[in-house]
Amino acid sequence: MTIDRIKELLRDLGFPQGFISDQTALTVLALADRKPRPGLLPGHSCLADGARIHDILEFVRTDFARKVAENTRESYRKTSLRPLLDAGWVIRHRLSTNDPNTHYRLHSELAELLTTAPGSERERLSAKLRITSKRVKRKQDGDVVVELSADRSFTLSPGSHNELEKAIVEDLAPAILAQPAVVYLGDTAPRAGYQDRALMRRLNLPIDVTAALPDVVIHSATENRLLVVEAVTSSGAIDAARREQLLTLCRGPVQLGVVIELVTAFPSRRNLRKFVDEIAWGTGVWIAEEPWNFIHFVAFAPKVG
């Protein structure tokens, strides 16, 4: 694939014309590249495994002999990677907002499209990836795109509450769980939210009582743990009464030996201060602005004798 071929493909898929550039085409080519290279992130043998912006710049310098200054990172981030992320064609991997190992991968369907010969399969992939005017408007209206996994995302309605849910899925879960899988993700707007019904059945979690469900439920099969989180921007911290409700809700997973962890998430300490007196013992607190820290409200059993 050449730069011009990539630009032609972007136009065919309905990518915004203002972002169709050599830079964006080079970004796609970099993320599709499977040539073995040194100096990548541990466990990554090629750029297609996941590339940092620095790796993309190195690709442009070495493979296309273009002089690209390191201070063009922000241009690549804002005018190439961000639109590709909004289109759902690129997946970002990070543990926190400023994670130095933040890296990017092509969505598996776009990667497949780049190597598929003309024919019915290529047309099917193109139709699935093509951006409609309705889809573009939804993105521009500020919807919150949550990265559920390396090749899947889900769109929530705009708002600070759903931004906090996004941080829970993308920052908190991978920091404290091994191989987290999103079970349930609520939405503040009158939408269905996200449910992995097959996983809910396996965990013996109620499906038809969504009004009682917390904001976010995430499972780690590796650790046999279930992270149950309330996202609080204005109300809804896990107090003693809510703790009992959530434990009742999780009786099915407990019967299967799953360890339950209840957490209230806040965007900042300022929000936490409003509710700190309500937090139930035996639960945890996480603050999105300080993602590497976690507060345990530990309850000790009284000594006898």
C-alpha positions in Angstrom: 0.0 0.0 0.0 1.2 3.5 -0.9 0.5 6.8 0.7 -1.9 7.7 -2.2 -3.7 4.3 -1.9 -4.2 4.8 1.8 -5.6 8.3 1.2 -7.9 7.0 -1.5 -9.1 4.3 0.9 -9.8 6.9 3.7 -11.9 8.9 1.2 -13.8 5.8 0.2 -14.6 5.0 3.9 -15.9 8.5 4.5 -13.0 9.8 6.7 -13.3 13.5 7.2 -11.6 15.3 4.3 -9.8 17.8 6.5 -7.8 14.9 8.1 -6.9 13.0 5.0 -3.2 13.8 4.6 0.2 12.2 4.0 0.7 12.3 7.8 -2.5 10.3 8.4 -1.7 7.9 5.6 1.8 7.3 7.1 0.2 6.7 10.5 -2.0 4.0 9.0 1.0 2.4 7.2 3.1 2.4 10.3 0.4 0.7 12.4 -0.1 -1.9 9.6 3.6 -2.6 9.3 4.7 -6.2 10.3 8.5 -5.9 9.6 10.5 -7.0 12.7 12.1 -3.9 14.4 14.2 -3.3 17.4 13.5 -0.7 20.1 9.8 -1.3 20.5 7.8 -1.9 23.7 8.6 -5.2 25.5 6.9 -8.1 23.8 6.3 -6.1 20.6 8.3 -7.3 17.6 6.6 -5.1 14.9 4.6 -1.9 14.8 1.4 -3.8 14.1 1.7 -5.2 17.6 1.4 -1.7 19.0 3.3 1.5 18.3 4.0 4.6 20.4 4.0 7.9 18.6 7.8 7.9 18.8 7.8 4.6 16.9 5.5 6.0 14.2 7.9 8.9 13.8 10.8 6.6 13.5 9.0 4.6 10.8 8.4 7.8 8.8 12.1 8.7 9.1 13.5 5.3 8.2 11.1 3.8 5.8 10.0 7.0 3.9 13.2 9.1 4.4 11.1 12.1 5.7 12.5 14.5 8.1 10.1 14.5 11.0 10.9 16.4 14.2 10.1 14.9 17.6 8.1 17.9 18.4 5.5 16.9 15.8 4.1 14.3 18.2 1.2 16.6 19.0 0.3 17.0 15.4 0.2 13.3 14.9 -1.8 12.9 18.0 -4.4 15.5 17.3 -4.8 15.5 13.5 -4.2 11.8 12.7 -4.5 9.5 15.6 -7.4 11.3 17.3 -9.6 11.3 14.2 -8.7 7.6 13.6 -9.7 6.8 17.2 -13.0 8.7 16.8 -13.7 6.7 13.6 -13.1 3.5 15.6 -10.4 2.4 13.3 -7.5 2.7 15.8 -7.4 1.3 19.4 -5.4 3.1 22.1 -3.8 1.2 24.9 -2.8 3.1 28.1 -2.9 2.7 31.9 -3.2 6.4 32.7 -3.6 9.8 30.9 0.1 10.4 30.8 1.3 6.8 30.5 4.7 7.0 28.6 4.0 3.5 27.1 0.7 4.6 25.5 0.6 2.8 22.2 -1.8 2.3 19.3 -3.0 -0.5 17.1 -5.2 -0.7 14.0 -8.7 -2.2 14.6 -8.5 -5.8 13.4 -11.1 -5.2 10.6 -9.2 -2.2 9.1 -5.9 -4.2 9.3 -7.7 -7.1 7.5 -9.1 -4.7 4.9 -5.6 -3.5 4.0 -4.6 -7.0 3.0 -7.8 -8.3 1.5 -8.0 -8.6 -2.3 -10.9 -7.0 -4.2 -14.1 -9.0 -3.9 -17.1 -9.7 -1.7 -15.1 -9.9 1.5 -13.4 -6.6 0.9 -16.8 -5.0 0.1 -18.2 -6.4 3.3 -15.3 -5.0 5.4 -15.6 -1.6 3.7 -19.3 -1.4 4.3 -18.8 -2.3 8.0 -16.1 0.3 8.5 -17.5 3.1 6.3 -18.5 6.3 8.3 -22.0 7.5 7.7 -23.0 11.1 8.2 -25.1 10.0 11.3 -22.0 8.4 12.8 -19.9 11.5 12.2 -22.5 13.7 13.9 -22.6 11.4 16.9 -18.9 11.6 17.3 -18.9 15.4 16.9 -21.6 15.7 19.5 -19.2 14.5 22.2 -20.2 10.9 22.7 -17.8 9.0 25.0 -16.0 6.1 23.2 -14.9 3.4 25.7 -12.2 0.9 24.7 -13.6 -2.4 25.9 -10.7 -4.4 24.6 -7.9 -4.3 22.0 -10.4 -4.5 19.1 -13.7 -3.4 20.5 -15.2 -0.2 21.7 -18.6 1.0 22.9 -20.1 4.5 22.6 -21.8 6.1 25.6 -23.7 9.5 25.6 -21.8 12.7 26.5 -21.2 13.8 30.0 -18.8 13.8 33.0 -20.4 10.7 34.5 -19.7 8.6 31.4 -16.2 10.1 31.1 -15.6 8.7 34.6 -16.9 5.3 33.5 -14.5 5.4 30.6 -11.6 6.0 33.0 -12.8 3.1 35.2 -12.7 0.7 32.2 -9.5 2.1 30.6 -7.4 3.1 33.7 -8.6 1.4 36.9 -9.5 -2.0 35.6 -6.2 -2.8 33.8 -4.2 -1.4 36.8 -5.7 -3.8 39.4 -7.1 -6.8 37.4 -5.4 -9.3 35.1 -7.1 -9.5 31.7 -10.2 -7.5 32.7 -13.4 -8.1 30.7 -16.3 -5.6 30.9 -19.5 -7.3 32.0 -21.7 -4.3 32.3 -21.5 -0.6 31.5 -24.3 1.7 32.3 -25.3 4.9 30.5 -26.7 8.1 31.9 -28.9 8.6 28.8 -31.9 6.4 28.2 -29.9 3.8 26.3 -29.4 0.1 27.0 -25.7 0.6 27.9 -23.3 -2.3 27.3 -24.0 -5.9 28.6 -22.0 -9.0 27.9 -25.0 -11.3 28.5 -23.1 -14.5 27.9 -20.6 -13.5 30.6 -23.4 -12.4 32.9 -25.0 -15.8 32.6 -21.7 -17.6 33.3 -21.3 -15.5 36.4 -24.9 -16.0 37.4 -25.5 -12.3 37.5 -29.1 -11.0 37.2 -29.8 -9.7 33.7 -33.4 -8.2 33.9 -32.9 -5.9 36.9 -30.7 -3.3 35.3 -32.1 -0.6 37.6 -30.3 -2.3 40.5 -27.0 -2.8 38.7 -24.0 -0.6 39.5 -22.4 1.7 36.9 -19.6 -0.6 35.9 -19.0 -4.4 36.4 -15.7 -5.9 35.3 -14.5 -9.5 35.6 -11.1 -11.1 35.7 -11.3 -14.8 34.9 -7.6 -15.2 35.6 -8.0 -14.0 39.2 -11.7 -15.0 39.6 -12.5 -11.5 40.8 -15.4 -9.2 40.0 -14.9 -5.5 40.2 -18.2 -3.7 41.0 -17.9 0.1 40.7 -20.2 3.1 41.3 -19.1 6.2 39.4 -19.9 9.3 41.4 -19.9 12.8 40.1 -23.0 14.0 42.0 -24.5 11.1 43.9 -24.4 7.3 44.4 -21.4 6.5 46.6 -21.4 3.0 48.1 -22.7 3.6 51.6 -23.7 0.8 54.1 -27.1 0.3 52.5 -25.8 0.2 48.9 -23.1 -2.1 50.0 -25.7 -4.7 51.1 -27.7 -4.2 47.9 -24.6 -4.9 45.8 -23.6 -7.9 47.8 -27.1 -9.3 47.4 -26.9 -8.7 43.7 -23.6 -10.6 43.6 -24.8 -13.7 45.5 -24.7 -15.7 42.3 -21.0 -15.1 41.5 -20.1 -15.6 45.2 -21.7 -19.0 45.1 -19.4 -19.8 42.2 -16.3 -18.7 44.3 -15.9 -15.3 42.6 -14.2 -12.7 44.9 -16.2 -9.4 44.9 -14.6 -6.0 45.2 -16.8 -3.0 45.7 -15.4 0.4 44.7 -16.7 4.0 44.5 -14.9 6.0 41.8 -14.6 9.8 41.9 -13.2 12.2 39.4 -11.2 14.2 42.0 -10.5 14.5 45.7 -12.9 17.5 45.8 -15.7 15.1 44.8 -14.6 12.5 47.3 -14.7 15.1 50.2 -18.4 15.5 49.7 -19.1 11.8 50.3 -16.2 10.5 52.5 -18.5 10.2 55.6 -20.8 7.9 53.6 -18.3 5.4 52.3 -19.0 1.9 53.6 -16.3 -0.1 55.5 -15.0 -3.0 53.5 -15.1 -1.1 50.2 -12.6 0.8 48.1 -12.2 4.3 46.7 -10.5 5.3 43.4 -9.8 8.8 42.1 -9.5 9.3 38.4 -7.2 12.3 38.7 -4.7 10.2 40.8 -5.1 6.8 38.9 -2.1 5.1 40.5 -3.5 5.3 44.1 -6.2 3.3 45.8 -7.9 3.8 49.1 -9.1 0.7 51.1 -11.7 1.3 53.8 -10.6 -1.7 55.8 -12.9 -3.2 58.5 -11.2 -5.2 61.2 -13.0 -7.8 63.2 -12.9 -6.9 67.0 -10.7 -9.0 69.2 -12.4 -11.3 71.6 -11.1 -11.6 75.1 
